[in-house]
């Protein structure tokens, strides 16, 4: 009997410590939000657009078949409020399930909201929410509203939010004119001394009404689609400019975020005759202060291969390879220079030059900081050096174009 007492006490203690399922959430009671769009109405209220996953339609494809009723993989709900919390709770009057933000992978901000009010205010609500992750990707709707992007249905990727995320990821990896940024990245940029950061843009190509209809994903060539478009420059939380093309890529070069890209160079009299594909790249920014004047140096090293040649070139010749490398260096340097000049025009130190000075010369930075954005940064001298190397030539050295040229 004496042995049973301690055992019973142990069992009772374990029962008290076990939490059970007090915080359980049934899947059938949850509305899983994949994307959140944020706009501002004409009367100053926040308008949210929720992209909610239809699990059955995603798993088994669109319902129906011959003559059956078809259902989309996501459902869209909208609501308004004086703030995001009010708008989200207002949406509950339209949805039979509890909104669940833990799987929200995308936040889309309307361009007019980003320009007029900025993103800092509503980010506070996201940062406070215990379900919403600050690692969620943020994009700004390029020349459109967030609602139009969130409502669009996309082929291949059944969930439109995933289409946006994958496009940003592969575009940065292969092309280099976009950059995937999270809410956390935006918060860090806005909390920096310069209060500037960059966010990728996304735009809807085609008719917004058609994009939200099932017919759009039933066509072999969709009339409306979503695509990455430019880099948004945020200053003090507000959108101040859009950068595209080589200016955008120069920005990604300087930020050391290039994962891969292709650079076309001229050869003799033919424009963009040779395609150079990057394999490895690294950019370093260093700062110096002399006699109270700051000075910056950008050094980029890139290694790559020849992807295509539209002219017969003897690449077994060392001098020819050296000449090609020089042309690549000129192009990369030109793109970085263009990005730096545009940043100076906007007085937006998105590259963290001020932080580089702070790290290397903290005492000098205290004197420079009050006038950095308006005086020093727009006029600062920046030296750019680029080292480019060709490591590979694909499967062959001599192009078959050379043999064709010989025959002629």
N, C-alpha and C positions, 0 to 999 in steps of 0.2 A: 504493500500500500504506500509506503514511504517513497518508493521509487516512482510511483505513478504521479505523485504530486508535482515534482519538478517538470515532468514531461507534459502534464496538462498546462502548467504555467507557460511553458515554452510555446505550446500550440496557441494559447490565447494571445501571447505577445506577438507572434507571427501574424495572426489574424488582424490585429490592430494596425500592424505596419503595412500590410498589403493595401495598396490604393484601390484596387479593383478597376472598374471601367467608368469612373465618375466623369471623365472628360471625353468619353467616346463620341465619335462623330460618324453617323451612318452615311454611307455614300449616297443612298437614296434621298437623303435630306440636304445634300450639298449641291450648290450651283458653282461649278469649277470655272473660275474666270481665267481665260488665257491671255487676254489683252485688255488694257484700260486706255481709253482715249479721253483727253481733257481739252475742252474748248471753253470759250467765254461767250455768253449770250449778249445781245444788244442792251439788255437791261442790267448787265454787270454780274449776272449769276454764273456759277460754274456749271457746265454741261458735260456730263460724263457719258461715255459710250462703252458698254461692257460686251466683250466677246466671250460668250459662255459655251463651253464644249457640250455637245450632245454625244455622250459616250457610246451609245448604241450605234449611231450613224457612223462614228469614226471607226469603230471596231469592225463593223460588217459592211461598210460602204453605204451608199445612199439606198434607202429603202425603196422597194418597188421593183420594177422591171418592165415587163410588157404591160403597159396600161396602169401600173400601180402608182400610188402617190409617192413622190420622192421627197426626201427631207434633207436639208443641208447639214453638214457636220457641226455647224455652230449656230447659235441663236444670238441675236443682237437685242440688247435692252438699253434704253436711254433714260436719264433722269437729270434734274437740275436742282441746285441748292446754293446757298450763300457760301458754302465751303464744300470740300470733298466729302467730309463726314456726313453732312446733311444730305448731299446728293446721293451718296451710297445708301443711306438709310431710307431715303425716299424711293429708291429703286426697289426696295423690298415689298412695296405695295403692288408691284407688277410681277414679281417672281414668287413662285410657290416654294422655293428652297432658300436656304441660307447661303449668302454670297461667301465664297471661299477664295481668298486671294493668295494662298500659299503657293499656288502653281502659276501665278501670273508672271509670264516671262517677258512681257513687253508693255511699255508705257509710251503712248503716242501723244505728243503735244501739238496742238494746232498752231499754225504760223502766226496768226493774229494775236493769240494769247502770248506767245513767246516774244513777240515784238513789243506789245503794249504794256504788259504787266510783268512778264518774265516767268521763270520757272521756280524761283526760290520759295515763293509763298506756299504753293501746294505740295512741294516736296516735304515740307514739315509734317504734313498729315501721313505721308507714306513712311517717313522715317519713324514715326511714333507707333504705327500699327505693328503689332506683334506677329501678324501673319505675313504681311507684305515684306518681301526681301529687297534690300537695297542693292543687291547684285543684279536685279532686273534690268534689262536693256532699255535704254531710252532713245527715241528718235523724234525728230521734229518733222511734221508734215510740210513738205515743200510746195508752196503755192496752193495749199488746200487746207481743209479742216481735218482734225483728228478723226472725227466721225466718219468721213468718207473713206479713210484708210482702214479703220477698224471694221467697217461694214462690208468691205470688199471680199468676195470669195475668190480663192485661188486654186488652180489645178495643181496636180502632182502632190503638193503638200496640202493635205485635207484641212489642217488647222492653219488659217492665214497668219497667225502670230508666228508659227514655226517657219513659214515661208520668209518672213521678214528677217528673222534671226539667222537662218541659214544663208540667205542672200548676203547679209552683212559679213558673215564669217568667211564665206568663200570669195567675196569680192575683195576683202582685205588681204586674203591669202594669195590671190591670183593677180589682182589688178592694182590695188594700192591707193585708190582714190577715195576710199571710205574708211571709217574707223569705228569699231564697235565700242560703245561706251555704256557703262552702267550708271544707275542713279548715284551709286557711291562715288564713281569717277567725277560726276558733275558736282557733287557736294564738295569733294576735295578741291576741285578747281575753283569753285566760288568762295571757298574758305581760304584760298591762297592770298598772299599780299596783293596780287594783281587782280583778283576777282574775275578771272577770265578762264574760259574752257571751250572745248569743241564738242559738238554732237553731230552724228551723221543725220543726213536728211533722207526722207523717203517720199516718193510721190506716186500718185495714181495716174496712170496713163489710160486715157479713154473716158467713157461716160460713167460718172459715179453711180447713176441709177442702174445701169446695166451691170456694173461690177458687183452689185449686191444680189443679183438674181442668179438662179440655178443655171440658166442658159449660158452664163459666162464660163462655167467650168465644164459644160457639155460640148463645147466647140473645140475642134482640133487646133484652131488658132484663136485664142480668146481675144475678144474685142477690147477688153479692159484688163489691165494687169498692174502689179505693184513692182517698182524698181528703185534701187538705191540711187539717190540723186544729191550729190554735193555734200559739203561739210558746213554746218552752221557754226558761226562764231558768236559766242555768248560773252557779253561784257556786263558785269554787275547783274548777272542773271537774265539779261535781255538779249534777244537776237539782234545783232547789228549788221551782219553781212552773210552772204552765201559765197562759198568758193567752190569752183568746179575745175575739172580737167587737171592740167599740170600744176596749177596753183594748189589744188587740193592734195595732189600727190607730193608736192614739195613740202606741204605741211606735215604729212605723214612721215616723210623722210626725216625732217627735222625733229619730230617727236620720237624718232627711233621706233616707230610702230609698223614699218614696212615688213611684211612677211613674204612678199613675192610680187613681182611685177615684170612687165616687158617694156623695153626701151628701144624705140626705132631711131636709127642713125642714118644720116646721108652718106653716100659713097660716090665720090667724084661728082658727076652731074645728076645722079639719080636721087630723088628725095625718098627718105625712109626706106632705103634699100636693104638694110640689115636689121634683123630683130635680135635683140640681146635679152636673154632671160636671166633674172637674178636667182642665185642659189642661196647665198648668205650675205647679210649686210649688217652694218653696225654704225651708229651715229653717236658721237660724243660732243658735248657742249662744255667749253671751259671759259672762265671769266678772269679778267685781269683789271686792275685799277692802277692807273699811273697818273700822279699829280691830280688826283681827285676825279679823273675822267675814266669811266668804265669802258672796257673793250672786250668783245666777245669773239670766240673762235669756234667754228663748227667743222668737225672733221668726220667725213663719211668714208667708209671702206665698203666696197661691194665686190662680190665675186659672182660670176655667172657663166653662161654658156651661149653659144650661137644657136638660135632657134630656127632662123630662116635667112637665106640670102637670095635676093632677086637679081643679083649681078654675079658674073664669074669672078671669083676672087681666090687667089692662092694663099690660103690661110696657113700653109706650112712655112711661109716666110715670116720670120720673127718681126721684121719691120712693119709688115702689114698688120699683124696682131697688135703691135704697140700703137699703131695709128688708130685702130678700132677702139682700143682702150681709151685713148685720148678723146675720141668723139663721145664715148659714153660718159666720161668725166665731165665734159663740157655740158652735156644735156642735164645730168643730175645737178650740177652746180647751178645751172640756169634755173631749174625748177625750185631749188631751195632758196635762191636769191629772190625769185618772184614772190614766194610765200612770205619771206621776211619783210620785203618792201610793203606788201599788202597789210601785214600786221602792224607795221609802223604807221601806215596811213590811218588805220582804225584806232591807233593807240591802244592796242589790245595785245598784251604780252602772253599769248597762248602757249608759247614755247617754254615758259619758265626761266627766261633769261635772268629775271630778278632773283629767283631762288638760287641760280648758279652763282651770282655775285654774293648773295648772302652766305652761302656755304664756304666760299673761298676767302671772302673779305668781310666778315661780319661787322667790324668796326666802321669800315667805309660805307657799308650798306645803310647804316643808321643815318648817315648824312644824305645819302642819295635817295632813300626810300620816299620821303615826302614829295619829291618832284620827279619820281621815276616815270610814271605813266605819261605825264604831260610834257616833260622837258627832256629827260635823258633817253628814254626808250625810243621815241620817234627819230632821234638824231644819232643814236649809238652806232659806232662802226662795227661791222661784223665781217670777219674774215672767214671765207669758206674754202676748204680744201677737200678734194675728192680723189680717192684712189680706186680705180676700177681694174679688174683683172678678168681675163677670159681663161677659164679652166678647162672647158670642154667644147667640142664642136659637133656634138651629136654622134650619129652612127658613121659618118664619113668626113674626111678632110676635104677632098676635092669634090666640088659640086658637079653634078651632071651637066649643069649649064656650061661649064668649061669645055666639055667634050662637044657640046652642040656648037659652041663658038668656034672650036677648032675645025669642025666639019664644014662650017660655012666659009 
